[in-house]
């Protein structure tokens, strides 16, 4: 009985670790190429290695040249921001944009 409980606890711990890592998403870190605020969001054009893409998250103070880190949550193609009157070909929405 004790061995079964230990095994069950180990499986549950592993499952929780895997699900929390999945929920956090991939971590991206890069340099801010451009930034703007609108509608309560901060939009950041991020350069990561050889890729450049747009990220949007809760409003935060960042500047061109800052290094930021984000956790990937949701990509949206052809996203139209009515507050910026702009359409982004592809943009990643995140829970936070963290300066490093």
Backbone as a chain_set.jsonl record, in Angstrom:
{"seq": "XXXXXXXXXXXXXXXXXXXXXXXXXXXXXXXXXXXXXXXXXXXXXXXXXXXXXXXXXXXXXXXXXXXXXXXXXXXXXXXXXXXXXXXXXXXXXXXXXXXX", "coords": {"N": [[0.823, -1.192, 0.0], [1.909, 1.255, 0.835], [3.939, 1.579, -1.06], [2.403, 1.898, -3.371], [1.195, 4.372, -2.843], [3.428, 6.056, -2.801], [4.294, 5.775, -5.437], [2.051, 6.84, -6.773], [2.137, 9.478, -5.812], [4.54, 10.31, -6.97], [3.941, 10.177, -9.728], [1.888, 12.077, -9.852], [3.28, 14.402, -9.121], [5.098, 14.612, -11.257], [3.277, 14.949, -13.373], [2.102, 17.417, -12.67], [4.346, 19.084, -12.861], [4.962, 18.909, -15.61], [2.57, 19.914, -16.717], [2.545, 22.535, -15.701], [4.825, 23.597, -16.875], [4.064, 23.476, -19.547], [1.889, 25.227, -19.504], [3.131, 27.65, -19.064], [4.402, 28.245, -21.43], [6.662, 28.821, -24.228], [9.724, 30.51, -23.619], [10.733, 33.661, -24.669], [13.331, 35.872, -25.525], [14.597, 39.033, -26.223], [15.661, 41.968, -28.125], [14.165, 45.173, -27.968], [12.898, 46.614, -30.786], [11.047, 48.409, -31.702], [8.379, 50.228, -30.131], [5.065, 50.795, -28.868], [2.145, 52.182, -27.313], [-1.292, 51.38, -26.751], [-4.763, 51.274, -26.204], [-4.555, 50.152, -23.627], [-2.603, 48.272, -23.877], [0.833, 47.316, -24.442], [2.729, 47.341, -27.289], [5.313, 45.611, -28.772], [7.989, 45.442, -30.946], [9.986, 42.807, -31.394], [13.303, 41.657, -31.53], [14.74, 38.661, -31.918], [17.395, 36.625, -31.995], [17.692, 35.746, -35.292], [15.161, 36.526, -35.993], [12.374, 38.748, -36.267], [9.525, 40.022, -34.705], [6.155, 40.927, -33.68], [4.901, 41.633, -30.404], [2.355, 41.699, -27.939], [1.211, 42.922, -24.845], [0.102, 43.489, -21.403], [0.097, 46.953, -20.514], [3.27, 48.446, -20.181], [6.325, 50.085, -19.267], [8.69, 50.337, -21.648], [11.577, 50.716, -23.737], [13.073, 51.478, -26.937], [15.786, 49.394, -27.691], [15.905, 48.21, -25.176], [16.191, 45.082, -23.408], [13.955, 42.44, -23.33], [11.813, 39.908, -21.895], [9.474, 37.4, -22.653], [6.679, 35.181, -22.216], [5.48, 32.856, -24.345], [2.126, 32.804, -25.391], [-0.258, 33.137, -27.075], [-0.664, 33.224, -30.548], [-1.748, 35.458, -33.064], [-2.989, 35.794, -36.273], [-3.161, 38.404, -38.76], [-4.106, 40.551, -37.07], [-6.124, 43.211, -36.108], [-5.636, 46.224, -34.627], [-7.703, 48.407, -33.215], [-7.284, 50.642, -31.644], [-4.764, 51.502, -32.398], [-5.148, 51.779, -35.027], [-4.169, 49.953, -36.936], [-3.049, 47.039, -38.671], [-1.61, 44.003, -37.784], [0.451, 41.629, -39.283], [1.093, 39.23, -38.024], [0.974, 38.491, -34.611], [2.086, 38.048, -31.254], [0.393, 37.409, -28.308], [0.85, 38.061, -24.886], [1.133, 37.437, -21.313], [2.688, 39.142, -19.81], [5.294, 41.588, -20.202], [8.572, 41.576, -19.624], [11.248, 43.504, -18.489], [14.736, 42.988, -18.812]], "CA": [[0.0, 0.0, 0.0], [2.802, 2.414, 0.928], [4.619, 1.694, -2.351], [1.437, 2.444, -4.333], [1.032, 5.794, -2.532], [4.653, 6.738, -3.239], [4.258, 5.795, -6.893], [1.0, 7.777, -7.14], [2.646, 10.829, -5.533], [5.567, 10.606, -7.975], [3.255, 10.414, -11.002], [1.174, 13.35, -9.732], [4.291, 15.461, -9.131], [5.572, 14.707, -12.633], [2.196, 15.511, -14.184], [1.99, 18.839, -12.337], [5.514, 19.76, -13.417], [4.81, 18.973, -17.06], [1.468, 20.808, -17.081], [2.895, 23.922, -15.409], [5.782, 24.017, -17.906], [3.282, 23.683, -20.757], [1.051, 26.421, -19.334], [3.969, 28.842, -19.119], [4.77, 28.514, -22.811], [8.068, 29.018, -24.551], [10.268, 31.795, -23.195], [11.41, 34.407, -25.721], [14.091, 36.998, -25.006], [15.168, 39.762, -27.34], [15.828, 43.416, -28.057], [13.045, 45.976, -28.447], [13.22, 47.36, -31.997], [10.072, 49.493, -31.71], [7.334, 50.019, -29.132], [3.978, 51.774, -28.824], [1.049, 51.829, -26.408], [-2.626, 51.662, -27.25], [-5.854, 50.449, -25.679], [-4.152, 49.429, -22.421], [-1.57, 47.292, -24.219], [2.104, 47.736, -25.008], [3.115, 46.579, -28.473], [6.768, 45.617, -28.871], [8.602, 44.684, -32.037], [11.071, 42.114, -30.712], [14.316, 40.985, -32.366], [15.272, 37.5, -31.207], [18.3, 35.966, -32.939], [17.527, 36.247, -36.659], [13.735, 36.754, -36.224], [11.749, 39.947, -35.723], [8.081, 39.842, -34.668], [5.447, 41.794, -32.745], [4.366, 41.069, -29.164], [1.472, 42.618, -27.222], [0.913, 42.512, -23.473], [-0.357, 44.586, -20.564], [0.929, 48.149, -20.661], [4.499, 48.495, -19.38], [7.259, 51.065, -19.826], [9.889, 49.8, -22.289], [12.114, 51.633, -24.746], [13.891, 50.895, -27.992], [17.093, 48.984, -27.192], [15.762, 47.395, -23.968], [16.058, 43.635, -23.547], [12.757, 41.979, -22.637], [11.525, 38.479, -21.921], [8.041, 37.115, -22.671], [6.297, 33.776, -22.262], [4.548, 32.689, -25.464], [0.803, 32.326, -25.015], [-1.176, 32.984, -28.192], [-0.367, 33.94, -31.788], [-2.928, 35.843, -33.841], [-2.679, 36.319, -37.61], [-3.991, 39.51, -39.257], [-4.765, 41.202, -35.938], [-6.366, 44.643, -36.295], [-5.732, 47.019, -33.411], [-8.508, 49.601, -33.501], [-6.706, 51.787, -30.929], [-3.602, 51.969, -33.159], [-5.553, 51.849, -36.433], [-3.11, 49.214, -37.623], [-3.187, 45.581, -38.72], [-0.347, 43.271, -37.667], [0.394, 40.367, -40.026], [1.132, 38.158, -37.032], [1.376, 39.065, -33.337], [2.017, 37.145, -30.117], [-0.138, 38.001, -27.093], [1.512, 37.511, -23.704], [0.61, 37.901, -20.024], [3.548, 40.22, -19.312], [6.538, 41.907, -20.902], [9.497, 41.804, -18.504], [12.559, 44.039, -18.814], [15.862, 42.23, -18.24]], "C": [[0.871, 1.262, 0.0], [3.517, 2.644, -0.406], [3.686, 2.291, -3.409], [1.243, 3.944, -4.102], [2.242, 6.605, -2.997], [4.665, 6.862, -4.762], [3.221, 6.808, -7.39], [1.464, 9.222, -6.929], [3.685, 11.238, -6.575], [4.934, 10.936, -9.329], [2.543, 11.763, -10.963], [2.144, 14.527, -9.786], [4.817, 15.682, -10.547], [4.519, 15.358, -13.521], [2.033, 17.003, -13.917], [3.149, 19.627, -12.916], [5.402, 19.934, -14.915], [3.711, 19.96, -17.424], [1.805, 22.258, -16.774], [3.913, 24.445, -16.414], [5.045, 24.29, -19.208], [2.483, 24.968, -20.663], [1.873, 27.697, -19.446], [4.365, 29.19, -20.552], [6.273, 28.67, -22.987], [8.509, 30.399, -24.11], [11.038, 32.405, -24.365], [12.102, 35.604, -25.085], [14.736, 37.711, -26.192], [15.23, 41.25, -27.09], [14.603, 44.119, -28.638], [13.52, 46.82, -29.623], [12.311, 48.581, -32.103], [9.027, 49.187, -30.645], [6.303, 51.128, -29.213], [2.904, 51.268, -27.878], [-0.276, 52.184, -27.052], [-3.645, 50.727, -26.645], [-5.491, 49.65, -24.448], [-3.087, 48.368, -22.656], [-0.281, 47.995, -24.631], [2.414, 46.783, -26.147], [4.615, 46.736, -28.644], [7.184, 44.814, -30.096], [9.893, 44.13, -31.456], [12.0, 41.459, -31.716], [14.959, 39.904, -31.512], [16.087, 36.683, -32.203], [18.115, 36.567, -34.327], [16.059, 36.515, -37.009], [13.304, 38.085, -35.605], [10.242, 39.761, -35.81], [7.48, 40.769, -33.621], [4.874, 40.995, -31.589], [3.462, 42.121, -28.539], [1.174, 42.046, -25.841], [0.411, 43.695, -22.681], [0.629, 45.749, -20.607], [2.071, 48.164, -19.65], [5.433, 49.501, -20.054], [8.51, 50.342, -20.335], [10.319, 50.784, -23.369], [12.914, 50.856, -25.779], [15.277, 50.609, -27.42], [17.036, 48.17, -25.91], [15.748, 45.916, -24.334], [14.857, 43.212, -22.72], [12.607, 40.472, -22.793], [10.012, 38.313, -21.846], [7.829, 35.605, -22.702], [5.194, 33.63, -23.311], [3.214, 32.132, -24.976], [-0.104, 32.103, -26.216], [-0.733, 33.84, -29.376], [-1.681, 34.263, -32.491], [-2.48, 36.382, -35.197], [-3.638, 37.463, -37.955], [-4.784, 40.202, -38.153], [-4.891, 42.701, -36.175], [-6.533, 45.296, -34.935], [-6.505, 48.293, -33.748], [-7.921, 50.827, -32.807], [-5.486, 52.358, -31.658], [-3.937, 52.199, -34.631], [-4.503, 51.184, -37.326], [-3.42, 47.725, -37.6], [-1.802, 44.961, -38.69], [-0.509, 41.944, -38.414], [0.295, 39.182, -39.085], [1.637, 38.783, -35.736], [1.183, 38.038, -32.225], [1.457, 37.917, -28.918], [0.445, 37.273, -25.891], [0.881, 38.093, -22.446], [1.411, 39.032, -19.43], [4.768, 40.374, -20.195], [7.515, 42.348, -19.816], [10.843, 42.308, -18.982], [13.634, 43.223, -18.114], [17.088, 43.092, -18.159]], "O": [[0.605, 2.212, -0.737], [3.68, 3.788, -0.829], [4.116, 3.09, -4.243], [1.137, 4.707, -5.063], [2.092, 7.708, -3.523], [5.002, 7.913, -5.307], [3.491, 7.555, -8.33], [1.212, 10.087, -7.768], [3.705, 12.388, -7.012], [5.356, 11.88, -9.996], [2.589, 12.514, -11.938], [1.858, 15.537, -10.428], [4.962, 16.824, -10.983], [4.841, 16.226, -14.333], [1.844, 17.775, -14.857], [2.951, 20.735, -13.415], [5.717, 21.002, -15.438], [3.887, 20.763, -18.34], [1.391, 23.144, -17.521], [3.872, 25.622, -16.771], [5.374, 25.248, -19.907], [2.405, 25.721, -21.633], [1.354, 28.725, -19.881], [4.638, 30.355, -20.839], [7.041, 28.653, -22.025], [7.746, 31.359, -24.217], [11.884, 31.751, -24.974], [11.538, 36.269, -24.216], [15.344, 37.077, -27.055], [14.903, 41.736, -26.007], [14.073, 43.711, -29.671], [14.428, 47.639, -29.483], [12.739, 49.651, -32.535], [8.811, 48.027, -30.296], [6.62, 52.26, -29.579], [2.77, 50.063, -27.667], [-0.38, 53.157, -27.799], [-3.421, 49.518, -26.578], [-6.05, 48.576, -24.228], [-2.711, 47.647, -21.731], [-0.306, 49.129, -25.11], [2.365, 45.564, -25.983], [5.132, 47.853, -28.66], [6.788, 43.661, -30.264], [10.785, 44.885, -31.072], [11.549, 40.786, -32.644], [15.629, 40.187, -30.52], [15.534, 36.115, -33.145], [18.351, 37.759, -34.524], [15.732, 36.71, -38.18], [13.808, 38.489, -34.557], [9.725, 39.386, -36.862], [8.191, 41.327, -32.785], [4.428, 39.858, -31.748], [3.767, 43.312, -28.601], [0.92, 40.851, -25.686], [0.299, 44.796, -23.22], [1.838, 45.551, -20.722], [1.883, 47.933, -18.456], [5.342, 49.736, -21.259], [9.289, 49.804, -19.548], [9.517, 51.583, -23.852], [13.367, 49.738, -25.535], [15.872, 51.456, -26.755], [18.011, 47.5, -25.572], [15.343, 45.544, -25.436], [14.744, 43.576, -21.55], [13.185, 39.852, -23.685], [9.345, 38.999, -21.072], [8.69, 34.852, -23.157], [4.115, 34.208, -23.179], [3.163, 31.136, -24.254], [-0.664, 31.018, -26.376], [-0.462, 35.031, -29.226], [-2.605, 33.45, -32.513], [-1.682, 37.318, -35.263], [-4.782, 37.484, -37.5], [-5.99, 40.413, -38.286], [-3.896, 43.385, -36.415], [-7.45, 44.967, -34.182], [-6.012, 49.151, -34.48], [-8.044, 51.939, -33.321], [-5.202, 53.551, -31.555], [-3.129, 52.738, -35.388], [-4.026, 51.753, -38.308], [-3.984, 47.212, -36.633], [-0.925, 45.338, -39.467], [-1.484, 41.223, -38.203], [-0.479, 38.252, -39.311], [2.619, 39.526, -35.75], [0.234, 37.254, -32.251], [1.991, 38.965, -28.554], [0.528, 36.045, -25.867], [0.186, 39.108, -22.498], [0.888, 39.809, -18.63], [5.216, 39.43, -20.845], [7.308, 43.373, -19.167], [11.514, 41.649, -19.775], [13.466, 42.816, -16.964], [18.137, 42.633, -17.705]]}, "num_chains": 1, "name": "protein.A"}
